[in-house]
Every structure is written in C-alpha cells, then in structure tokens.
C-alpha cells in the first residue's frame, strides 16, 4: 500500500511521482492581469467581427427586403436563388480570375522589383521611395484614374496607341479586354507593396550563404532558386494568403474603373453584395452572397495556413 502511494512500480522498484506544484500567488496575479488586459481587445473583436458574422448568417436565412417590407424566416431558400442568379455566377467566376491572376502577377512583379531594388546602384533610396507611391494612392482614386486614362474618347492610353499604331483601342467594349484592364490595374496598385515586403525578406537572407554558393560555382539563377527562394518561402506564402483574402473582399477598384461592366463581365462578389444590399435593399439575398464570400475566404485561409506549415517544416 505504501509502495502504491509512493509512485509507479518499475522492475520491482517504486518510482516516486512528483506532484504538480500549485500556482503561486504571484503567478495567479499575473494570469488574471493578463486576462484583464486582453479582455477589452477580445470583447472589441467579438463585437466587431463575431457578432456581424453571426448576424449576417441569420439574415441569409430570411427574406429581409426594405422595399417589399418583408422579414420572414425562409431557411436556405436564398442559397438556391444565389446559385441560379446570372449576375452572381458571373461575379463568382471573375472573382476567381481576378484574385488568382492578380495575385500571381503581383507575386512575380513584386519579386522582380524587389530584386532590382536590392541591387546596388546610384539613387537606390529614391527608387525605393517612389516604389510605394502606387500603393499609397487610395484604391477608389486609382480606379477612377485608370478609368480616365483608358477612356476611348479622351484617355491618354488610347490616344498614344492610336498615334503609334493607328489602331483605335477601346478598353471596355469587350468583356475580355475589360477584365484584363482590371487585372493589370490591380497589379499596378498592389505589386509595389509586395515588392516592399519581399525586399525586407531579401535583406534578411545571410550574405554568407550567397558567398558559399558563389564559391561552389553556383550561377545567379541557381543561387536564387537554391538560397533565396527556400529562405523567403514562408514570407511568400504569407503574402499570397494576405493578397488572396484582401482581394476577395475588395471591390473599390472595380467600382471606380468599370462599375462591373460591360454588363456584369467585371463584377465581383463584393460588388454584388453592395448592389443587392445597399442599392436594392435586398439584405437577405445580399447576406447569402456574403456567406458564400465568407466560405471562399475561409477556404483560402485554410489552404494558406496548410501551405505555410508545410513550408515551415520543409525549409
């Protein structure tokens, strides 16, 4: 009985079991101080994030419409209507095209600009400063600026193209050209920020690794793929995840540039939510689209976290 109380028995001998020490008063005070300091931020996030999400989920199960004065619980009836709506389907397809296309191009352009800004040349500080100007411009202002630049009547870009080639360039007359302009405008706006972050990551790579690779006879291309890419891969995945989530929920550039036209060729899900909820007062239908957008953002987040953990383990 005494041996059992003393601990576990291993090979005929009793091994004493250490009792878990009780938390001291100072540790408990620090714990409650931590809870007290974190509680306001937690409650603020709960009020500004969790409650609106839950409220939107509930509204997606109703037919709330201010113009028709309806607010009845209809279950999941909004979601088949969302799936069958041509505007929502077109917005969903272009949202995927815009998010994937702009993110890939921003990644490539941002990395290229970061490599250029990381090199030694005269005026490098000035080049790094002006690189952030497009990103600092408000998005809606950039959208209206591109709309003016690409206007077929008095825009500078169609005028220059006509002077050089004699071709009348009309950017927003066909869905394909309008979608291409929206993607390129996104890249122009957000690639400088990607370049700025990648530049910080490149400066964190130890120079000794490049010197060792150079001694081993590695070319610049092999040094880039063998040294630079593995070390900045977690940063790259983080930025891709950030851009995916941010692009899924933004519509201000599209609104300023094309307002979703021609037709609904350049409409995105966030713009459809704005139209259905703010312009047409169909809050139940708009909330159902919001739930669909929330699912896309959650899928992108889960995929990004999985890739980040995989890259962290690999590299």
SETIVO-485629 format. One line per 4 residues: for each residue z, x, y of C-alpha. Coordinates in steps of 0.05 Angstrom, whole numbers, plus 32768, in hexadecimal, padded with zeros to 4 digits. Each point is the difference from the previous one (the first is absolute). Example, Ala and Ser with C-alpha at 12.3 -4.5 7.8 and 13.67 -1.06 7.14 Angstrom:
BEGIN
809C/80F6/7FA6 | 7FF3/801B/8045
% end
This chain:
BEGIN
8000/8000/8000 | 8010/8039/802F | 7FBF/8023/7FED | 7FD9/7FC0/8011
8021/7FFC/8043 | 7FF4/8049/800E | 7FB4/7FF9/7FFA | 7FC6/8001/7FD0
8004/8024/7FBE | 7FCB/8036/7FF4 | 8001/8029/7FBF | 8048/7FEC/7FF2
801A/8015/8045 | 8010/7FD3/803B | 7FD7/800B/803F | 8025/7FE8/803E
7FDC/7FCE/802C | 8007/800B/804A | 8011/7FC2/8026 | 7FD3/7FF0/803C
8026/8013/803E | 8010/7FC6/802F | 7FDF/8000/8043 | 802C/801D/8035
8011/7FDB/803F | 7FD4/802C/802B | 7FC3/7FF5/7FD3 | 800B/7FB5/8001
8004/8002/804C | 7FBF/8026/8004 | 7FDF/7FCF/7FD1 | 8015/7FC4/8029
7FEC/8024/8040 | 7FBB/800B/7FE2 | 7FFC/7FB6/7FEE | 8016/7FED/8046
7FCD/802D/8021 | 7FC6/7FEB/7FD3 | 8010/7FB5/8001 | 7FE1/7FF2/8045
7FBE/8021/7FED | 8000/7FDD/7FBD | 800D/7FBC/801F | 7FCB/800D/8034
7FCC/8010/7FCB | 8017/7FC4/7FD8 | 7FF6/7FD2/803D | 7FBD/801E/8016
7FDF/800E/7FBC | 8020/7FDB/7FC6 | 800A/7FBD/8022 | 7FB8/7FFC/801D
7FE4/8011/7FBB | 8029/7FCB/7FDE | 7FEE/7FCD/8036 | 7FB6/8010/7FF8
8005/7FF7/7FB5 | 8020/7FBC/800B | 7FCC/7FEB/8034 | 7FC8/8013/7FCF
8019/7FC8/7FD4 | 7FFA/7FCC/8037 | 7FC6/7FDF/8026 | 801F/800F/8044
7FCB/7FF0/8034 | 8012/7FF3/8049 | 7FBF/7FDD/8010 | 8006/7FCF/7FC6
804C/7FFC/8006 | 800B/800E/7FB6 | 8038/8027/7FE1 | 8007/7FEB/7FB7
800F/802B/7FC3 | 7FC0/8006/7FD7 | 8011/8038/7FD0 | 7FC8/8031/7FF0
7FC7/7FD4/801B | 7FF2/8030/803A | 7FEE/8039/7FD2 | 7FC4/7FE0/7FDD
7FE9/7FEB/8046 | 8007/8049/8017 | 7FDA/8019/7FC3 | 7FC7/7FCE/800D
7FFA/800C/804A | 7FC0/8027/8010 | 801E/801F/803E | 803D/801A/7FDA
7FD5/801C/7FC8 | 7FD2/8024/8030 | 803D/801A/8026 | 801F/8019/7FBF
7FC2/8025/7FEB | 7FF7/8021/8044 | 804A/8010/8004 | 7FFA/8028/7FBF
7FC0/8022/8019 | 801F/8011/8044 | 8042/8019/7FE4 | 7FE2/802B/7FC9
7FC4/8019/8028 | 8026/8011/8040 | 8039/8020/7FDA | 7FD2/802E/7FD8
7FD8/8014/803E | 8040/800A/8029 | 801B/802C/7FC8 | 7FC1/802C/7FFE
7FF6/8003/804C | 804A/800B/800C | 8003/803A/7FCF | 7FC2/8020/801D
801A/7FFB/8047 | 8044/801B/7FEA | 7FDF/803C/7FDF | 7FD9/800D/8040
803E/7FF9/802C | 8027/802E/7FD1 | 7FCF/8039/800C | 800A/8034/8037
7FD2/7FF7/803C | 8005/7FFF/804B | 8017/7FBD/801C | 8020/7FEA/7FC0
803C/7FE1/8023 | 7FD2/7FD7/802D | 7FD7/7FE9/7FC4 | 803E/7FEA/7FDC
8016/7FD8/803D | 7FBF/7FDA/800B | 7FFB/7FF2/7FB6 | 8036/7FCA/8007
7FDE/7FDB/803A | 7FDB/7FCE/7FD4 | 803F/7FF0/7FD9 | 8028/7FF7/8040
7FD0/7FCB/801B | 8019/7FB9/7FF2 | 7FD9/7FE3/7FC6 | 7FE9/7FC1/8023
7FE7/802B/803A | 7FD9/802B/7FCF | 7FE2/7FC2/7FE1 | 7FE7/7FE5/8043
7FE7/8045/8014 | 7FD6/8006/7FC1 | 7FE8/7FB9/800B | 7FE6/8015/8044
7FE3/8042/7FE7 | 7FD9/7FDD/7FC8 | 7FE8/7FC4/8028 | 7FB5/7FF8/7FF6
7FF5/7FEB/8049 | 8026/8034/8029 | 8024/802C/7FCD | 7FF9/804C/8006
7FF5/800C/7FB5 | 7FC4/7FD1/7FF9 | 7FE4/801C/8041 | 8004/8048/7FE8
7FE2/7FEE/7FBC | 7FC7/7FDC/8023 | 7FF3/803B/802E | 7FFF/8032/7FC8
7FDC/7FDA/7FC9 | 7FE2/7FC2/8021 | 8026/7FD4/7FCF | 8025/7FC2/8018
8044/8007/7FDF | 8027/7FBF/7FF9 | 8043/800F/7FE0 | 801C/7FBA/7FF5
7FC2/7FDA/7FEB | 8007/800C/7FB5 | 8040/7FFE/7FD6 | 7FF5/8046/7FE2
7FF8/8023/8043 | 803A/7FDA/801F | 802D/8013/7FC5 | 7FEA/8049/8006
8011/8001/804A | 8045/7FE4/7FF2 | 800E/8034/7FCB | 7FE8/8039/802D
8029/7FE6/803A | 803E/8000/7FD3 | 7FF1/8048/7FEC | 7FF7/8016/8048
8042/7FDF/8013 | 802D/8017/7FC7 | 7FE3/8041/7FE5 | 8021/802A/8038
8044/7FE9/7FE8 | 7FEF/8014/7FB9 | 7FE8/8044/801B | 8041/800A/8026
802B/7FF2/7FC2 | 7FD3/802C/7FD3 | 8005/8038/8034 | 804C/7FFE/7FFA
7FF9/8003/7FB4 | 7FD0/803B/8003 | 8030/8027/802C | 8036/7FF5/7FCC
7FD8/8024/7FC9 | 801B/8047/7FF8 | 7FCE/8035/8016 | 8015/802C/7FC6
7FDE/7FD1/7FD0 | 7FBE/8007/8025 | 8008/804C/8002 | 800E/8002/7FB5
7FC4/7FD5/7FF1 | 7FD4/802B/802D | 8017/803E/7FDC | 7FEE/7FDF/7FBE
7FB9/7FF6/801A | 8003/7FB5/800D | 7FCC/7FE6/8031 | 8013/7FD2/803A
7FE9/7FC4/7FD7 | 802B/8014/7FC5 | 803C/800F/802E | 7FF9/7FBA/801D
7FFE/7FDD/7FBC | 8031/802F/7FDE | 8034/8009/8036 | 7FF8/7FCF/8039
7FF1/7FBF/7FDB | 8039/8004/7FCD | 8034/8010/8035 | 7FEC/7FC8/802F
7FF2/7FCD/7FCA | 8042/7FDA/8009 | 7FF2/7FFD/804B | 7FB9/7FE8/7FF3
8017/7FC8/7FD2 | 8035/7FEB/8034 | 7FCC/7FFD/8037 | 7FCF/7FD9/7FD4
8037/7FCE/7FF0 | 8012/7FFB/8049 | 7FB8/7FF4/8016 | 7FF4/7FCD/7FC8
803C/7FD6/8013 | 7FF3/8006/804A | 7FB6/7FEF/7FFA | 800E/7FC3/7FD5
802B/7FE0/8035 | 7FD8/8011/803F | 7FC9/7FD7/8020 | 8002/8014/804A
7FC5/8031/7FFC | 7FD6/7FCC/7FDB | 8014/7FCA/8031 | 7FED/802B/803C
7FBF/801B/7FE2 | 7FDF/7FC6/7FDB | 8034/7FC7/7FFD | 7FEC/7FFB/7FB7
7FB6/7FF6/800B | 7FC8/7FF9/7FF3 | 801A/7FC2/7FDE | 803A/8019/7FD7
7FE0/8041/7FEA | 8034/802C/8021 | 803B/7FD1/7FFB | 803F/801B/7FDF
803B/7FDB/7FE1 | 802E/800D/803B | 7FCC/7FE3/802F | 7FFA/7FC2/7FD3
804C/7FF8/8004 | 7FFC/8004/804C | 7FC8/7FCD/8003 | 801D/7FCE/7FCF
8047/8005/801A | 7FFC/800E/804B | 7FBD/7FE0/8011 | 7FFC/7FC6/7FCF
804C/7FF5/7FF6 | 7FF8/7FFC/7FB4 | 8040/8026/7FF2 | 8004/7FED/7FB7
7FBA/8019/7FF1 | 800B/803F/802A | 8041/800E/7FDC | 7FDC/7FFD/7FBD
7FCE/8034/801A | 803C/8029/8017 | 801D/7FFE/7FBA | 7FBE/8019/7FE5
8001/8039/8032 | 8048/800F/7FED | 7FEB/8007/7FB7 | 7FC9/8031/8013
8030/8029/802A | 8033/8001/7FC7 | 7FCB/8016/7FCE | 7FEA/8038/802F
8048/8015/8009 | 8010/8001/7FB5 | 7FC0/8027/7FF2 | 8010/8032/8037
8047/800B/7FE8 | 7FE7/800A/7FB9 | 7FCD/8034/8017 | 8034/8022/802C
8031/8008/7FC6 | 7FC8/8017/7FD3 | 7FEA/8034/8033 | 8048/8016/800C
800A/800C/7FB6 | 7FBD/8022/7FF6 | 8003/802F/803C
% end
